[in-house]
């Protein structure tokens, strides 16, 4: 009996913990799709279609069509963020003879591979991810170099559609509250009114939360940072060397095609700029030799040669090609 109790109290193994995390992520995805279905049903059918009359059709129909377009783009970006590989380390990527020792320090004992700069190991996905931002259980995937654009678009459309819901459904919500206060609410309308009130309050609260979250990620993109780097206070100044200007920072995530900044579709021009392995840094990214990389500028003819001298740095940074500081 004691042996049985001891077996039951044994801590979960690493594999069991990872399995539970993945199951939790899949459960959250089911919850998200359920919430989207309920909110969409409430808005499209209960709020709009049921209140459509010959007099207000010209007003409600365009509002409804635009909502459906936003919903399609939201689902599209959600599926893209969920199913796109965030970025794996190439099989033969590593250091070469003559490279500095800092590269050897960035070795992942779990993946048995050298991690490129700004790459990190995800304990849930059990692999190293290029330019890892964070592991998102809501999409059951890591957010990294190749799917960060879709995650950013997901936040944009979620924020947009919830605020759009709040504004366009407020008239109906307001009248339901007035009718309830003055006891003019019909018994036959109780179910529909209850659905509208509950979904409106939920969407309103959620729109505030997601707006703040989206604002945070806008700040990360325009400063060429990630969630992990923003939490790494020890290397804050060192990580700031990746801030190469608003436009360059932006296209490193969203690509050079301005149209595809809003459409979760992948083409050559719509992919994030770069390869996720090497990173452009500012010309003025000169750090103390004891704390990080020191960049020297030497004029050779009409070209600017960049020699990088490495000091005793931590476990996550090195510099590549330079660029002028952001204005």
C-alpha positions in Angstrom: 0.0 0.0 0.0 2.9 2.4 0.9 4.6 1.5 -2.3 1.5 2.3 -4.3 1.1 5.7 -2.5 4.8 6.5 -3.2 4.3 5.8 -6.9 1.3 8.0 -7.0 3.2 10.9 -5.3 6.2 10.7 -7.7 6.8 14.0 -9.5 6.0 14.2 -13.2 8.8 13.6 -15.6 10.0 16.2 -18.1 8.3 14.5 -21.0 5.0 14.3 -19.0 5.2 18.0 -18.2 5.7 18.9 -21.9 2.8 16.6 -22.9 0.5 18.4 -20.4 1.6 21.8 -21.7 0.8 20.8 -25.3 -2.6 19.4 -24.2 -3.3 22.6 -22.4 -2.4 24.6 -25.5 -4.8 22.5 -27.6 -7.5 23.0 -25.0 -7.0 26.8 -25.2 -7.4 26.7 -29.0 -10.7 24.9 -28.7 -11.8 27.5 -26.1 -10.8 30.4 -28.4 -12.7 29.0 -31.4 -15.7 28.4 -29.2 -15.6 32.1 -28.0 -15.2 33.3 -31.5 -18.2 31.3 -32.7 -20.4 32.6 -29.8 -19.3 36.2 -30.3 -19.8 36.0 -34.1 -23.2 34.4 -33.7 -24.2 37.1 -31.3 -23.1 39.9 -33.6 -24.0 38.6 -37.0 -27.3 37.0 -36.3 -28.7 38.2 -32.9 -27.6 41.8 -33.2 -27.5 42.6 -36.9 -29.7 40.2 -38.9 -32.5 40.1 -36.4 -32.6 43.9 -36.2 -32.4 44.4 -39.9 -35.4 46.2 -41.5 -36.1 47.7 -45.0 -35.3 51.1 -43.5 -31.9 50.3 -41.9 -30.6 47.7 -44.4 -28.4 50.2 -46.1 -26.7 51.0 -42.8 -26.5 47.5 -41.2 -25.5 45.5 -44.3 -22.1 47.4 -44.9 -21.4 47.2 -41.2 -22.0 43.5 -41.2 -20.0 42.8 -44.4 -17.0 44.7 -43.0 -17.2 42.7 -39.7 -17.2 39.4 -41.7 -14.1 40.6 -43.6 -12.3 41.4 -40.3 -13.4 38.0 -39.0 -11.9 36.1 -42.0 -8.6 38.0 -41.7 -8.5 37.3 -37.9 -9.1 33.5 -38.4 -6.6 33.5 -41.3 -3.8 35.1 -39.3 -4.7 32.9 -36.3 -4.3 29.7 -38.4 -1.1 31.0 -40.0 0.5 31.9 -36.6 -0.6 28.5 -35.3 0.7 26.3 -38.2 3.8 28.2 -39.4 7.1 26.9 -38.2 8.7 29.8 -36.2 12.2 29.0 -37.4 14.5 26.1 -36.9 18.3 26.2 -36.6 19.9 25.0 -39.8 21.5 21.5 -39.5 25.1 22.5 -40.0 25.0 26.0 -38.5 27.8 26.7 -36.0 31.1 28.3 -35.4 34.1 28.2 -37.7 37.8 28.0 -36.9 38.9 31.5 -35.9 35.5 32.6 -34.6 35.3 34.1 -31.1 34.6 32.0 -28.0 31.2 33.6 -27.4 29.7 31.5 -30.2 30.8 28.3 -28.4 29.1 29.6 -25.2 25.7 29.6 -27.0 25.5 25.9 -27.2 22.2 24.1 -26.5 22.8 20.9 -24.6 19.3 19.7 -25.3 19.3 20.2 -29.1 23.1 19.6 -29.4 23.4 22.7 -31.6 24.9 26.1 -31.5 22.3 28.8 -31.1 22.4 31.8 -33.4 22.1 35.2 -31.8 18.6 36.0 -30.4 17.7 32.4 -30.6 16.4 30.5 -27.5 15.3 27.0 -26.5 11.6 26.5 -26.0 10.9 23.9 -23.3 7.3 23.3 -24.6 8.2 22.9 -28.3 11.5 21.1 -27.2 13.6 22.9 -29.8 15.6 26.1 -30.4 13.7 28.8 -32.2 15.1 31.6 -34.3 14.5 35.1 -32.9 12.2 33.6 -30.3 9.7 36.1 -28.9 7.8 33.8 -26.6 5.8 30.6 -26.5 2.1 31.4 -26.9 -0.3 28.8 -25.5 -3.2 30.6 -27.2 -1.9 29.5 -30.7 -0.1 26.4 -29.3 3.1 27.5 -31.0 6.3 29.5 -30.4 6.4 33.0 -31.9 9.6 33.3 -33.7 11.3 34.7 -36.8 8.9 33.2 -39.5 5.5 33.5 -37.8 5.9 36.7 -35.8 4.3 38.6 -38.6 1.2 36.5 -38.4 1.0 36.8 -34.6 1.3 40.6 -34.9 -1.5 40.6 -37.5 -3.6 38.4 -35.2 -3.2 40.9 -32.4 -4.1 43.8 -34.9 -7.3 42.2 -36.2 -8.4 41.0 -32.7 -8.0 44.5 -31.4 -9.7 46.0 -34.4 -12.6 43.7 -34.5 -13.3 43.9 -30.7 -13.3 47.7 -30.8 -15.5 47.6 -33.9 -17.9 45.3 -32.1 -18.0 47.7 -29.1 -18.8 50.7 -31.3 -21.3 49.2 -33.7 -23.2 47.1 -31.1 -23.3 49.8 -28.4 -26.7 51.2 -29.7 -28.4 47.8 -29.2 -26.7 47.2 -25.8 -27.7 50.7 -24.6 -31.4 50.2 -25.5 -31.5 46.8 -23.8 -30.2 48.3 -20.6 -32.7 51.2 -20.9 -35.6 48.8 -21.5 -34.5 46.6 -18.5 -34.3 49.7 -16.2 -37.7 51.0 -17.2 -39.2 47.4 -17.3 -40.0 47.6 -20.9 -38.1 44.4 -21.8 -40.4 41.8 -23.4 -40.3 38.3 -22.1 -39.9 36.9 -25.7 -36.7 39.0 -26.1 -35.0 37.8 -22.8 -32.8 35.2 -24.4 -31.5 37.4 -27.2 -31.1 40.4 -24.9 -29.1 38.2 -22.4 -26.8 37.0 -25.2 -26.2 40.6 -26.4 -25.5 41.9 -22.9 -23.1 39.1 -21.9 -21.2 39.1 -25.2 -21.0 42.9 -25.3 -19.6 43.1 -21.7 -17.1 40.3 -22.4 -16.0 41.8 -25.7 -15.7 45.3 -24.2 -13.4 44.0 -21.3 -11.4 41.9 -23.7 -10.9 44.8 -26.1 -9.2 46.8 -23.4 -6.9 43.9 -22.5 -6.0 43.0 -26.0 -5.4 46.7 -26.9 -2.8 47.0 -24.1 -1.2 43.7 -25.2 -1.1 44.9 -28.9 0.4 48.3 -27.8 3.2 46.3 -26.0 4.0 44.4 -29.1 3.9 47.5 -31.3 6.6 48.9 -29.0 8.7 45.7 -29.4 8.5 45.8 -33.2 9.3 49.4 -33.7 12.3 49.0 -31.3 13.4 45.7 -32.8 13.1 43.8 -29.6 11.3 40.7 -28.4 9.4 39.7 -25.3 12.4 37.7 -24.0 14.8 40.6 -24.6 12.5 43.1 -23.0 12.6 41.0 -19.8 16.3 40.7 -19.9 17.3 43.8 -17.9 20.9 42.6 -17.5 21.6 42.9 -21.3 19.3 45.8 -21.9 21.9 48.2 -23.4 23.4 45.4 -25.4 20.1 44.4 -27.0 19.4 48.0 -28.0 22.0 47.7 -30.7 19.4 46.0 -32.9 17.3 49.1 -33.1 18.3 50.2 -36.6 15.4 52.7 -37.3 11.7 52.5 -37.4 11.3 51.4 -41.1 14.1 48.8 -40.9 12.8 47.4 -37.6 9.3 47.2 -39.1 10.3 45.3 -42.3 12.4 42.8 -40.3 9.1 41.5 -38.9 6.4 42.4 -41.6 8.5 42.4 -44.8 8.9 45.0 -47.5 5.5 44.6 -49.3 3.2 47.2 -47.7 0.0 45.5 -48.9 1.1 42.2 -47.1 1.5 44.1 -43.9 -2.3 43.7 -43.5 -2.7 40.3 -45.3 -1.4 37.0 -43.7 0.0 35.8 -46.9 3.6 34.7 -47.7 5.5 35.8 -50.7 9.1 36.7 -51.2 8.5 40.4 -50.4 6.0 39.5 -47.6 8.5 37.5 -45.6 10.4 39.1 -42.7 13.7 40.7 -43.9 16.8 38.7 -43.1 17.4 35.0 -42.3 17.0 35.0 -38.5 20.6 33.9 -38.1 22.6 37.1 -38.5 21.5 40.6 -37.5 22.3 44.1 -38.6 23.3 46.5 -35.8 23.8 50.2 -35.4 27.0 52.0 -36.2 27.0 53.5 -32.8 26.6 50.2 -31.0 29.9 50.5 -29.1 29.9 48.8 -25.8 32.5 48.5 -23.1 34.9 45.7 -23.9 34.1 44.0 -20.6 30.4 43.9 -21.2 29.9 43.2 -24.9 30.9 43.6 -28.5 33.0 46.6 -29.5 32.7 47.7 -33.1 35.6 49.6 -34.8 35.1 51.7 -37.9 38.1 51.8 -40.2 37.9 53.7 -43.6 39.4 51.7 -46.4 38.9 53.6 -49.6 35.2 54.2 -50.2 34.1 51.3 -48.0 33.6 51.0 -44.3 35.2 47.9 -42.8 33.6 46.7 -39.6 35.8 44.6 -37.2 34.1 43.2 -34.2 36.1 42.6 -31.1 34.4 40.4 -28.5 34.7 40.8 -24.8 33.3 38.8 -21.9 29.7 38.8 -22.9 26.7 36.8 -21.6 25.0 34.0 -23.4 22.9 35.7 -26.0 24.4 38.4 -28.2 26.9 39.1 -31.0 27.0 41.7 -33.7 27.0 41.4 -37.5 26.7 44.0 -40.1 26.4 47.7 -39.1 24.0 50.4 -40.1 23.6 54.0 -39.2 21.7 54.9 -36.0 18.0 55.6 -36.1 17.1 59.2 -36.5 
